[in-house]
Amino acid sequence: EYDQLIQKNDPAAAIRSGKEVLLQAFNWESHKHDWWSNLENKVPDMAKSGFTSAWLPPPTHSIAPEGYLPQNLYSLNSSYGSETALKSLLNKMKACKIRAMADIVINHRVGTAQGHGGAFNCFDGIPLSWDENAVTSCTGGKGNASTGENFNGVPNIDHTQEFVRRDVTEWLKWLRYTVGFQDFRFDFAKGYSPKYVKEYIEGAKPIFSVGEYWDSCNYNGSQLEYNQDSHRQRIIDWMDGTGQLSAAFDFTTKGILQEAVKGQLWRLRDPNGKPSGTMGLWPSRSVTFIDNHDTGSTQGHWPFPSDHIMEGYAYILTHPGIPSVFYDHFYDWGGSIHDQIAKLIEVRRVQGIHSRSSIRIAEAQPNLYAAYIDDESSMKIGDGPWCPAGKEWSLATSGHRYAVWKK
């Protein structure tokens, strides 16, 4: 039935299935390592481990090697490898039934020629040869004011212009139907109105979409506040703005979870008894994660405590929401971590846990968090002793400071 939905080109089919498990398949240094070929060798393991979609770094030509300062959007020769190597990787992923997620960087674009005000805000001599009207007035162009926040230092694209939206939609359709990407991740989603994300998803019809709406959590000085309702509401408002066609990364859960595992596990239950991140309010649209190329890797802007990552994965991989695993943890932190994460993904699949699974939090104390999921699975993290009541439970998997049981 799910495959038929996808055949019908339904942009929210994968979100509705609720069975997604994502892999962020790169880090900040990946461009140094012949990346498309490196990943191709790992595709069979990704498939065996149960990932449904792998988020790849930006595939197009970029002034910065990491891919986030795009210029010629129709060139697929990047620091991650050649167009040929990318096509080979995508074919391998298709054969192994893992969807490829493209990193869509459309908030800004580096110009090729000087225009209005002497700034490099014209795009001459390359496809999508826009003039200064494609650039927002707040970043030196002749277009309208931005519909979101500025990404400073480079021309920001003015999505209010019809010619820009038409060209962007055509490019996304090219990525989707000619190149072969099936899913989209929208970079710097705070930079432009979510209504444009809705239009682009409706135009190109990716199978699954997720937006990076990265907002600071609520802090009192350096202390993370217990109540993050306004933070998670801002992410939810963004998802509503996309016509509910896009999921969003659950930055609220990340912010809370990485403080909670340091002996403040009470943070994982909100005042209404639900999980305290975005996942507690809208699980079917919340992509939970522990680290990504910005927060972790060599950038380390907001890293998860490294000695607690398995508790983090035990939490997101047993809970509602759409879990995402970071490449570094899965492939660079040693075979034991890889196998523990893979085992948790397997338990999730066998137990039928999905993005809308019900959750009943049994304990949320400083050193113990425990919960029942769909009344078929239960789990705990932290040092405190706990196990589910009743003889029908058996241990499904466990490790340092975490355990999961099944009925």
TIDRENMAR-299492 format. One record per residue (C-alpha): x, y, z; residue in three letters; chain. Coordinates in nm, 4 decimals, decimal comma. Layout:
% residues N
xx	yy	zz	r	c
X	Y	Z	ala	A
...
% end
This chain:
% residues 407
xx	yy	zz	r	c
0,0000	0,0000	0,0000	glu	A
0,2846	0,2365	0,0919	tyr	A
0,4610	0,1634	-0,2393	asp	A
0,1392	0,2429	-0,4235	gln	A
0,1180	0,5783	-0,2468	leu	A
0,4713	0,6573	-0,3580	ile	A
0,3807	0,5515	-0,7125	gln	A
0,0978	0,8049	-0,6989	lys	A
0,3560	1,0762	-0,6374	asn	A
0,2182	1,1778	-0,3016	asp	A
0,4653	1,4184	-0,1335	pro	A
0,3616	1,3186	0,2171	ala	A
0,3428	0,9395	0,1654	ala	A
0,6668	0,8589	0,3441	ala	A
0,5773	1,0860	0,6340	ile	A
0,2435	0,9082	0,6672	arg	A
0,4002	0,5628	0,6687	ser	A
0,5799	0,6569	0,9891	gly	A
0,8470	0,3905	0,9403	lys	A
1,1380	0,6077	0,8296	glu	A
1,4860	0,5822	0,9815	val	A
1,7338	0,8326	0,8339	leu	A
2,1117	0,8420	0,8108	leu	A
2,3021	1,1669	0,7767	gln	A
2,5629	1,0249	0,5420	ala	A
2,8427	1,2827	0,5767	phe	A
3,0214	1,5195	0,8151	asn	A
3,2043	1,8534	0,7847	trp	A
3,5256	1,6902	0,6548	glu	A
3,3732	1,4484	0,4027	ser	A
3,4735	1,6552	0,0988	his	A
3,8369	1,5533	0,1635	lys	A
3,7671	1,1819	0,1184	his	A
3,6408	1,0989	-0,2330	asp	A
3,2995	1,0900	-0,0721	trp	A
3,0639	0,9503	-0,3362	trp	A
3,2886	0,6468	-0,3836	ser	A
3,3390	0,6035	-0,0087	asn	A
2,9640	0,6014	0,0484	leu	A
2,8974	0,3619	-0,2377	glu	A
3,1014	0,0974	-0,0539	asn	A
2,8845	0,1431	0,2561	lys	A
2,5421	0,1249	0,0866	val	A
2,4938	-0,2514	0,1459	pro	A
2,5658	-0,2002	0,5172	asp	A
2,3253	0,0955	0,5310	met	A
2,0541	-0,1212	0,3776	ala	A
2,1243	-0,4131	0,6101	lys	A
2,1141	-0,1745	0,9080	ser	A
1,7608	-0,0642	0,8216	gly	A
1,7992	0,2930	0,6949	phe	A
1,5238	0,4043	0,4567	thr	A
1,6844	0,7289	0,3408	ser	A
2,0363	0,8740	0,3431	ala	A
2,0878	1,2498	0,3525	trp	A
2,3795	1,3356	0,1226	leu	A
2,5818	1,6592	0,1258	pro	A
2,4944	1,9303	-0,1293	pro	A
2,5661	1,7743	-0,4712	pro	A
2,6224	2,0857	-0,6802	thr	A
2,9193	2,3098	-0,7586	his	A
3,0000	2,5341	-0,4603	ser	A
3,2588	2,8003	-0,3785	ile	A
3,3118	2,6387	-0,0355	ala	A
3,4136	2,2707	-0,0468	pro	A
3,1416	2,1637	0,2004	glu	A
2,8776	2,2624	-0,0558	gly	A
2,6910	2,5365	0,1291	tyr	A
2,7961	2,8297	-0,0941	leu	A
2,6447	2,7143	-0,4243	pro	A
2,7029	2,8905	-0,7542	gln	A
2,6387	2,6741	-1,0610	asn	A
2,3389	2,4705	-0,9480	leu	A
2,3335	2,2563	-1,2625	tyr	A
2,6918	2,1341	-1,2254	ser	A
2,7193	1,8054	-1,0363	leu	A
3,0964	1,8131	-1,0174	asn	A
3,1762	1,9042	-0,6577	ser	A
3,4447	1,8430	-0,3975	ser	A
3,2523	1,5268	-0,3020	tyr	A
3,3258	1,3741	-0,6427	gly	A
3,2362	1,3792	-1,0088	ser	A
2,8905	1,3611	-1,1620	glu	A
2,9788	1,0067	-1,2756	thr	A
3,0653	0,8994	-0,9202	ala	A
2,7443	1,0553	-0,7864	leu	A
2,5296	0,8749	-1,0476	lys	A
2,7038	0,5495	-0,9584	ser	A
2,6262	0,6035	-0,5875	leu	A
2,2620	0,6882	-0,6609	leu	A
2,2237	0,3738	-0,8731	asn	A
2,3684	0,1610	-0,5928	lys	A
2,1314	0,3203	-0,3404	met	A
1,8352	0,2588	-0,5692	lys	A
1,9354	-0,1059	-0,6102	ala	A
1,9547	-0,1398	-0,2305	cys	A
1,6227	0,0450	-0,1800	lys	A
1,7644	0,3393	0,0138	ile	A
1,6289	0,6765	-0,0930	arg	A
1,8795	0,9543	-0,1600	ala	A
1,8071	1,2843	0,0146	met	A
1,9440	1,5976	-0,1548	ala	A
2,0617	1,8878	0,0587	asp	A
1,8756	2,1843	-0,0935	ile	A
2,0648	2,5121	-0,0475	val	A
1,8371	2,7815	-0,1934	ile	A
1,8553	3,0563	0,0664	asn	A
2,1660	3,2070	-0,0931	his	A
2,3843	3,1789	-0,4007	arg	A
2,7297	3,3166	-0,4818	val	A
2,7303	3,5535	-0,7807	gly	A
2,9699	3,5332	-1,0747	thr	A
2,9733	3,9012	-1,1744	ala	A
2,9454	4,2462	-1,0203	gln	A
2,6170	4,4274	-1,0486	gly	A
2,4143	4,6708	-0,8392	his	A
2,6350	4,8532	-0,5873	gly	A
2,9496	4,6773	-0,7105	gly	A
2,8585	4,3548	-0,5284	ala	A
2,8875	4,0098	-0,6842	phe	A
2,5111	3,9723	-0,7164	asn	A
2,4736	3,8745	-1,0825	cys	A
2,4768	3,5179	-1,2111	phe	A
2,6256	3,5469	-1,5605	asp	A
2,7689	3,2741	-1,7789	gly	A
2,6106	2,9826	-1,5917	ile	A
2,2635	2,8243	-1,5950	pro	A
1,9988	3,0192	-1,4016	leu	A
2,1680	3,3411	-1,5193	ser	A
1,9760	3,5755	-1,2925	trp	A
2,0363	3,9498	-1,2480	asp	A
2,0321	4,1594	-0,9284	glu	A
1,6516	4,1343	-0,9083	asn	A
1,6993	3,7769	-0,7857	ala	A
1,8871	3,9033	-0,4779	val	A
1,7138	4,0479	-0,1697	thr	A
1,7505	4,4187	-0,1059	ser	A
1,8869	4,3440	0,2421	cys	A
2,1890	4,1630	0,0922	thr	A
2,2745	4,4160	-0,1764	gly	A
2,0379	4,3191	-0,4569	gly	A
1,7527	4,4924	-0,6371	lys	A
1,4888	4,2450	-0,5200	gly	A
1,2407	4,2732	-0,2348	asn	A
1,3164	4,2442	0,1342	ala	A
1,3858	3,8926	0,2633	ser	A
1,0902	3,6858	0,3858	thr	A
1,3095	3,5383	0,6607	gly	A
1,6452	3,5856	0,8317	glu	A
1,9608	3,6910	0,6466	asn	A
2,2483	3,4556	0,5787	phe	A
2,5227	3,7159	0,5887	asn	A
2,8131	3,7619	0,3503	gly	A
2,6589	3,6242	0,0303	val	A
2,3658	3,7236	-0,1936	pro	A
2,0375	3,5891	-0,0524	asn	A
1,7848	3,4659	-0,3073	ile	A
1,4593	3,6611	-0,3344	asp	A
1,1882	3,3948	-0,3438	his	A
0,9145	3,6562	-0,3897	thr	A
1,0205	3,6809	-0,7559	gln	A
0,8155	3,4590	-0,9837	glu	A
1,1065	3,3911	-1,2218	phe	A
1,3198	3,2750	-0,9277	val	A
1,0518	3,0344	-0,8029	arg	A
0,9938	2,8986	-1,1525	arg	A
1,3678	2,8364	-1,2006	asp	A
1,4128	2,6842	-0,8539	val	A
1,1168	2,4510	-0,9112	thr	A
1,2601	2,3408	-1,2481	glu	A
1,5970	2,2731	-1,0847	trp	A
1,4351	2,0708	-0,8043	leu	A
1,2428	1,8678	-1,0637	lys	A
1,5718	1,8040	-1,2436	trp	A
1,7312	1,6785	-0,9187	leu	A
1,4242	1,4662	-0,8518	arg	A
1,3504	1,3100	-1,1916	tyr	A
1,6708	1,3380	-1,3979	thr	A
1,9436	1,3061	-1,1358	val	A
1,7455	1,0659	-0,9182	gly	A
1,7238	1,2182	-0,5692	phe	A
1,3973	1,1221	-0,4010	gln	A
1,4006	1,3185	-0,0744	asp	A
1,4874	1,6804	0,0096	phe	A
1,6472	1,8471	0,3118	arg	A
1,5955	2,2248	0,3097	phe	A
1,9036	2,4078	0,4386	asp	A
1,8722	2,7278	0,6484	phe	A
1,4927	2,7155	0,6412	ala	A
1,4715	3,0269	0,8597	lys	A
1,5940	3,2313	0,5641	gly	A
1,2745	3,2376	0,3584	tyr	A
0,9026	3,1894	0,4111	ser	A
0,7823	2,8299	0,4545	pro	A
0,5103	2,8975	0,1963	lys	A
0,7848	2,8739	-0,0689	tyr	A
0,8913	2,5355	0,0679	val	A
0,5289	2,4279	0,0208	lys	A
0,5350	2,5491	-0,3406	glu	A
0,8654	2,3733	-0,4130	tyr	A
0,7485	2,0446	-0,2602	ile	A
0,4232	2,0609	-0,4565	glu	A
0,6220	2,1356	-0,7728	gly	A
0,8926	1,8686	-0,7458	ala	A
0,7058	1,6112	-0,5318	lys	A
0,9879	1,4596	-0,3268	pro	A
0,8879	1,1454	-0,1375	ile	A
1,0061	1,2888	0,1952	phe	A
1,1126	1,6402	0,2985	ser	A
1,2689	1,7815	0,6124	val	A
1,3585	2,1409	0,6963	gly	A
1,6455	2,2760	0,9031	glu	A
1,4638	2,5309	1,1188	tyr	A
1,7463	2,5816	1,3686	trp	A
1,6423	2,8174	1,6423	asp	A
1,8119	2,8777	1,9786	ser	A
1,6503	2,6987	2,2721	cys	A
1,5270	2,9000	2,5693	asn	A
1,8125	2,9680	2,8138	tyr	A
1,8291	3,1533	3,1407	asn	A
2,1882	3,2706	3,1227	gly	A
2,3769	2,9493	3,0471	ser	A
2,1057	2,7332	3,2055	gln	A
1,8646	2,5541	2,9714	leu	A
1,5106	2,6316	3,0831	glu	A
1,2806	2,3403	3,1655	tyr	A
0,9950	2,4771	2,9565	asn	A
1,0757	2,4839	2,5834	gln	A
0,7146	2,5205	2,4634	asp	A
0,7785	2,8416	2,2682	ser	A
1,0828	2,6839	2,1004	his	A
0,8966	2,3778	1,9830	arg	A
0,5996	2,5923	1,8785	gln	A
0,8208	2,7949	1,6417	arg	A
0,9288	2,4730	1,4672	ile	A
0,5649	2,3589	1,4494	ile	A
0,4599	2,6957	1,3025	asp	A
0,7228	2,6505	1,0307	trp	A
0,5900	2,3014	0,9481	met	A
0,2354	2,4369	0,9352	asp	A
0,3635	2,7040	0,6983	gly	A
0,4783	2,4350	0,4553	thr	A
0,1202	2,3105	0,4369	gly	A
0,2293	2,0225	0,6612	gln	A
0,4190	1,8764	0,3632	leu	A
0,7594	1,8956	0,5298	ser	A
0,8934	1,7445	0,8489	ala	A
1,1474	1,9419	1,0540	ala	A
1,4543	1,8532	1,2549	phe	A
1,3637	1,8348	1,6233	asp	A
1,6202	2,0789	1,7621	phe	A
1,4118	2,1039	2,0813	thr	A
1,4607	1,7354	2,1627	thr	A
1,8329	1,7593	2,0900	lys	A
1,8743	2,0589	2,3192	gly	A
1,6822	1,8975	2,6042	ile	A
1,8225	1,5442	2,5639	leu	A
2,1868	1,6489	2,5736	gln	A
2,1319	1,8291	2,9045	glu	A
1,9071	1,5523	3,0398	ala	A
2,1660	1,2750	3,0040	val	A
2,4014	1,4627	3,2395	lys	A
2,1878	1,3665	3,5421	gly	A
1,8782	1,5776	3,4626	gln	A
1,6550	1,3145	3,3047	leu	A
1,3496	1,4823	3,4626	trp	A
1,3712	1,7220	3,1662	arg	A
1,2383	1,4486	2,9332	leu	A
0,8812	1,4772	3,0647	arg	A
0,6955	1,8007	2,9927	asp	A
0,4321	1,9491	3,2291	pro	A
0,1627	1,7472	3,0463	asn	A
0,3474	1,4185	3,0863	gly	A
0,4599	1,4035	2,7220	lys	A
0,8089	1,4002	2,5704	pro	A
0,9385	1,7551	2,5989	ser	A
1,0659	1,8138	2,2453	gly	A
0,8736	1,8862	1,9249	thr	A
0,8251	1,5083	1,9117	met	A
0,5959	1,5347	2,2156	gly	A
0,3543	1,7591	2,0221	leu	A
0,3814	1,6486	1,6590	trp	A
0,5785	1,3230	1,6404	pro	A
0,4909	1,2313	1,2816	ser	A
0,6692	1,5443	1,1551	arg	A
0,9621	1,5529	1,4010	ser	A
1,2999	1,4257	1,2801	val	A
1,4891	1,3460	1,5997	thr	A
1,8684	1,3461	1,6018	phe	A
2,1650	1,3727	1,8361	ile	A
2,4258	1,5516	1,6247	asp	A
2,4816	1,6695	1,2691	asn	A
2,7626	1,8221	1,0607	his	A
2,7118	2,1606	1,2316	asp	A
2,6502	2,0641	1,5942	thr	A
2,9068	1,7828	1,6018	gly	A
3,1863	1,6789	1,3640	ser	A
3,4870	1,9159	1,3608	thr	A
3,2646	2,2252	1,3866	gln	A
3,1266	2,1230	1,7257	gly	A
2,8884	2,4170	1,7557	his	A
2,6517	2,2405	1,9998	trp	A
2,7769	1,8837	2,0542	pro	A
2,6031	1,5996	2,2332	phe	A
2,8171	1,4763	2,5272	pro	A
3,0274	1,2062	2,3641	ser	A
3,0153	0,9608	2,6560	asp	A
2,6335	0,9603	2,6499	his	A
2,5494	0,9081	2,2829	ile	A
2,4176	0,5542	2,3292	met	A
2,1631	0,6789	2,5831	glu	A
2,0671	0,9392	2,3247	gly	A
2,0198	0,6760	2,0542	tyr	A
1,8335	0,4438	2,2938	ala	A
1,5930	0,7340	2,3468	tyr	A
1,5312	0,8468	1,9867	ile	A
1,5311	0,4963	1,8342	leu	A
1,2653	0,3642	2,0747	thr	A
1,0482	0,6763	2,0695	his	A
0,7922	0,8236	1,8309	pro	A
0,9202	1,0710	1,5738	gly	A
1,1480	0,9991	1,2779	ile	A
1,4968	0,9146	1,4074	pro	A
1,8120	1,0177	1,2238	ser	A
2,1577	0,8692	1,2897	val	A
2,4780	1,0710	1,2385	phe	A
2,7476	0,9249	1,0086	tyr	A
3,0313	0,9819	1,2566	asp	A
2,8646	0,7848	1,5338	his	A
2,7689	0,4982	1,3043	phe	A
3,0866	0,4626	1,0994	tyr	A
3,3715	0,6429	1,2811	asp	A
3,3212	0,5702	1,6507	trp	A
3,4003	0,1999	1,6368	gly	A
3,2273	-0,1291	1,5642	gly	A
3,0643	-0,1586	1,9054	ser	A
2,8721	0,1694	1,8653	ile	A
2,7770	0,0766	1,5054	his	A
2,6402	-0,2583	1,6186	asp	A
2,4540	-0,1163	1,9191	gln	A
2,2809	0,1453	1,7010	ile	A
2,1997	-0,1166	1,4342	ala	A
2,0518	-0,3407	1,7036	lys	A
1,8285	-0,0566	1,8285	leu	A
1,7088	0,0058	1,4699	ile	A
1,6319	-0,3655	1,4378	glu	A
1,4358	-0,3654	1,7657	val	A
1,2423	-0,0598	1,6419	arg	A
1,1496	-0,2455	1,3222	arg	A
1,0649	-0,5803	1,4833	val	A
0,8556	-0,4116	1,7541	gln	A
0,6735	-0,2026	1,4964	gly	A
0,7637	0,1285	1,6605	ile	A
0,6787	0,4167	1,4256	his	A
0,6587	0,7959	1,4212	ser	A
0,3130	0,7998	1,5829	arg	A
0,3680	0,5276	1,8434	ser	A
0,2012	0,5944	2,1760	ser	A
0,4235	0,6653	2,4730	ile	A
0,3668	0,6450	2,8457	arg	A
0,6472	0,7886	3,0568	ile	A
0,6881	0,5807	3,3729	ala	A
0,9810	0,7621	3,5381	glu	A
1,1561	1,0953	3,4852	ala	A
1,3984	1,1424	3,7743	gln	A
1,7488	1,2963	3,7747	pro	A
1,9194	0,9618	3,7038	asn	A
1,6367	0,7533	3,5587	leu	A
1,4039	0,7869	3,2634	tyr	A
1,1737	0,4994	3,1703	ala	A
0,8855	0,4673	2,9264	ala	A
0,6431	0,2233	2,7650	tyr	A
0,6011	0,2496	2,3867	ile	A
0,2769	0,1133	2,2327	asp	A
0,2575	-0,1091	2,5429	asp	A
0,4657	-0,3599	2,3428	glu	A
0,8104	-0,2166	2,4202	ser	A
0,9686	-0,0459	2,7184	ser	A
1,3019	0,1242	2,7803	met	A
1,5153	0,3020	3,0371	lys	A
1,8191	0,5252	3,0337	ile	A
2,0313	0,6506	3,3230	gly	A
2,1908	0,4881	3,6263	asp	A
1,8746	0,4277	3,8287	gly	A
1,7420	0,0714	3,8574	pro	A
1,4186	-0,0027	3,6719	trp	A
1,2546	-0,2808	3,4768	cys	A
0,9001	-0,3222	3,3444	pro	A
0,6524	-0,4922	3,5760	ala	A
0,5315	-0,8387	3,4736	gly	A
0,6690	-1,1742	3,3571	lys	A
0,5751	-1,1143	2,9920	glu	A
0,8728	-0,8793	2,9364	trp	A
1,2104	-0,9913	2,8040	ser	A
1,5267	-0,7916	2,7406	leu	A
1,5597	-0,6924	2,3724	ala	A
1,8929	-0,5081	2,3919	thr	A
2,0995	-0,3194	2,6443	ser	A
2,4281	-0,1346	2,6920	gly	A
2,5972	0,1190	2,9182	his	A
2,3170	0,3088	3,0961	arg	A
2,0362	0,1897	2,8678	tyr	A
1,8058	-0,1111	2,8231	ala	A
1,5086	-0,1987	2,6008	val	A
1,2480	-0,4696	2,6652	trp	A
0,9809	-0,6314	2,4514	lys	A
0,6638	-0,8212	2,5328	lys	A
% end
